[in-house]
Amino acid sequence: MRILCVPTIVLLFGVTISLIGQNQHVPYSYKAAEYVSGTHSHELRIFPSKGQPVTIALPFRLGMTTFGPDGKSVYGIIADSQNGVGRDQTGLSRIEFNPARASAIPGTSGFVVKSFAVSSRQDKVVISGNHQNAGGRRCGVFEVLIPEGNIRQILNSDCLYRWAWNNLTLSPNGEEAIASVGSNNDHDLHLERIDLVHGTTRSLGSEFSMGVWSPDGKWIAARASSGYDKLLLIDSGDFSHRRFLGGGTALRPTWSPDSRYLLLWKEYLFRCGIYPDLDPPATLETFDIQTGKRSTIRSSRCQITGRTGWVSSEIVK
């Protein structure tokens, strides 16, 4: 099992991706970045394809961080190391840059969060966890609208460990989700497809331990339960249509905004050193789902220890 010494989010890539807008072709450049939380400093480090890294200092530490679908923000729980504010007290926030600023997401302060996902329009967040208010405590999956803060419970469960839907990922239209349920220890780990509109679930079986929707909604990158480094590409409309992608570890495989690439981890035996009781840092590589080509991100060699993703170069001015 991978053990992290400090909360770390890493994004390591530099590529120009063309996104189609309304009657126009607009290029956006996505670059490497790394969120690092240490004892005395918390910062976002951005690694351009050429030149020196750019550092954006943050005045707080973030927990459970995930990157916004616009590539210009990160979402997480602000855990101030100076005053000891805990994860279950602060709720979720959106952090933007230049200058660095945080905005609390209304309606999330009463949650203990197990997993969360932000919609592609950034108009809602779906939370797996438990919610405490004057009426008591409820557990399950919840939808919180942004910016209104209105809360709707989608799935209900008891508050034992089995309530925890984990590794939430949303479809692009925000109407469905995929999550991991159960545990390896109890041999009941499986994927569920959640209908967020009607509050129903459908099991996708125990073949997969995690699935991540592509931004265009056509594919799900799934990690096989039989091996931590076995990845498959699955047609989101028909799970019987699948393609084996080979090995490639990651806490969570990450799609590029144009649904062309997957960002994966590559681990080299002994090349990145020996770490007693810890796995050594990994190196990032991209997988082109059209050609099957893998490319190593050289600037990431032996540096990766946390979750990975993509960030827009627009946050660097």
Secondary structure, DSSP 8 states (H G I E B T S, - for coil): ----SS-EEEE---EEEEEEETTEEEEEEEEEEEEEE-SS-EEEEEE-SSS--EEEEESS-EEEEEE-TTSSEEEEEE--TTTT--HHHH--EEEETTTTEEEE-TT-TTEEEEEEEE-TTSSEEEEEEEEEETTEEEEEEEEEETTT--EEEEEEE-SSGGG--EEEEE-TTSSEEEEEES-TTTT--EEEEEETTTTEEEEEESSEEEEEE-TTSSEEEEEETT-TTEEEEEETTEEEEEEEEEE-EEEEEEE-TTSSEEEEEE--TTTT---TTS---BEEEEEETTT--EEE-GGGTTTB-SB---EEGGG--
